[in-house]
């Protein structure tokens, strides 16, 4: 099974869905990751603020931070390769990456900047309340 690692920028909590000014992109990402996990995909999120060693111990992410800085986050890593940077994956992307690996294909796509890609449908764990989830 493909392990999909999402390296988040520094956020106040693990979900990033907190406070009064919640970033819709982060809400959409949380919904996509939750749905992917319910479908049995192995998706892990790593927060720069709470798990900096995860970033330091992943060579491609460490190199990305050294060359492009934290503004290049989020980054998605599969099989030691960055497959997406600068945007969160959609549920459709997560499904495609999981299918590709289960079909025996390697992910040899060049990483791209996905800031302009469409986002998945959103949901919020906080129900509109302020504070971390």
C-alpha positions as CSV (number, residue, x, y, z in Angstrom):
1,X,0.0,0.0,0.0
2,X,1.2,3.5,-0.8
3,X,2.1,5.7,2.1
4,X,1.2,9.3,1.3
5,X,2.9,11.9,3.5
6,X,1.7,15.5,3.6
7,X,4.1,18.0,5.1
8,X,2.2,21.0,6.4
9,X,3.6,24.4,7.1
10,X,3.7,25.4,10.8
11,X,0.2,25.5,12.2
12,X,-1.1,25.9,15.7
13,X,-2.7,22.5,15.9
14,X,-2.4,19.2,14.0
15,X,-5.5,19.8,11.9
16,X,-4.8,23.5,11.1
17,X,-8.5,24.1,11.4
18,X,-8.6,26.5,14.3
19,X,-9.1,30.1,15.2
20,X,-11.6,32.6,13.7
21,X,-9.9,32.9,10.3
22,X,-9.8,29.3,9.1
23,X,-8.1,28.8,5.7
24,X,-10.6,27.1,3.4
25,X,-7.7,25.2,1.7
26,X,-6.8,23.6,5.0
27,X,-10.4,22.7,5.7
28,X,-10.7,21.1,2.3
29,X,-7.4,19.2,2.8
30,X,-8.6,17.9,6.2
31,X,-11.8,16.6,4.6
32,X,-9.9,14.9,1.8
33,X,-7.5,13.2,4.2
34,X,-10.3,12.1,6.4
35,X,-12.2,10.6,3.5
36,X,-9.0,8.9,2.2
37,X,-8.4,7.3,5.5
38,X,-12.0,6.1,5.7
39,X,-11.4,4.5,2.3
40,X,-8.3,2.7,3.7
41,X,-5.5,4.8,2.3
42,X,-2.4,5.4,4.4
43,X,-2.2,9.2,4.6
44,X,-0.1,11.0,7.3
45,X,0.2,14.7,7.9
46,X,3.3,16.2,9.5
47,X,3.1,19.7,11.0
48,X,6.3,21.8,10.8
49,X,5.6,23.3,14.2
50,X,4.9,20.1,16.1
51,X,7.0,17.5,14.2
52,X,10.1,19.3,12.9
53,X,12.2,16.1,13.0
54,X,9.8,14.5,10.4
55,X,10.9,17.3,8.0
56,X,14.6,17.0,8.9
57,X,14.6,13.2,8.5
58,X,12.9,13.2,5.1
59,X,15.7,14.1,2.6
60,X,13.5,15.5,-0.2
61,X,11.5,17.7,2.2
62,X,14.7,18.9,3.9
63,X,16.2,19.8,0.5
64,X,13.0,21.5,-0.5
65,X,13.0,23.7,2.6
66,X,16.7,24.5,2.2
67,X,16.2,25.5,-1.5
68,X,12.7,27.1,-1.5
69,X,11.9,27.7,2.1
70,X,8.7,27.1,4.1
71,X,6.6,28.9,1.5
72,X,6.9,25.8,-0.7
73,X,4.8,23.9,1.8
74,X,2.6,21.9,1.9
75,X,4.4,19.2,0.1
76,X,3.2,15.6,-0.7
77,X,5.7,12.8,-0.7
78,X,5.2,9.3,-2.0
79,X,8.0,6.7,-2.2
80,X,10.6,9.4,-1.5
81,X,9.5,11.8,-4.2
82,X,7.7,15.1,-4.0
83,X,4.6,14.7,-6.1
84,X,2.9,18.0,-5.2
85,X,4.2,21.2,-3.6
86,X,2.6,24.5,-2.7
87,X,-0.9,23.1,-2.5
88,X,-2.9,20.4,-0.7
89,X,-4.0,17.3,-2.6
90,X,-7.6,16.7,-3.5
91,X,-9.3,13.4,-2.7
92,X,-9.2,12.5,-6.4
93,X,-5.4,13.0,-6.4
94,X,-5.0,10.8,-3.3
95,X,-7.2,8.1,-4.9
96,X,-5.2,8.2,-8.1
97,X,-1.8,7.9,-6.3
98,X,-3.2,5.0,-4.2
99,X,-4.5,3.2,-7.4
100,X,-1.3,3.8,-9.3
101,X,0.8,2.1,-6.6
102,X,-1.6,-0.8,-6.3
103,X,-1.3,-1.3,-10.0
104,X,2.4,-1.7,-9.6
105,X,3.4,1.6,-11.2
106,X,5.9,3.9,-9.8
107,X,5.3,7.6,-9.4
108,X,7.8,9.2,-11.6
109,X,5.9,12.5,-12.2
110,X,7.8,15.7,-11.7
111,X,6.6,17.6,-8.7
112,X,4.6,20.6,-9.6
113,X,3.2,23.7,-8.0
114,X,-0.5,23.1,-7.5
115,X,-1.6,26.4,-6.0
116,X,-4.2,26.9,-8.7
117,X,-5.8,23.5,-8.6
118,X,-9.4,23.0,-7.5
119,X,-10.1,21.9,-4.0
120,X,-12.3,19.1,-2.7
121,X,-15.6,19.8,-1.0
122,X,-15.1,21.1,2.5
123,X,-16.2,20.3,6.1
124,X,-15.1,21.7,9.4
125,X,-14.4,19.8,12.6
126,X,-14.9,22.9,14.6
127,X,-18.4,23.7,13.6
128,X,-17.5,27.3,13.2
129,X,-16.3,27.7,16.8
130,X,-13.0,29.4,17.5
131,X,-10.1,27.5,19.1
132,X,-8.3,24.4,18.1
133,X,-10.0,21.1,17.4
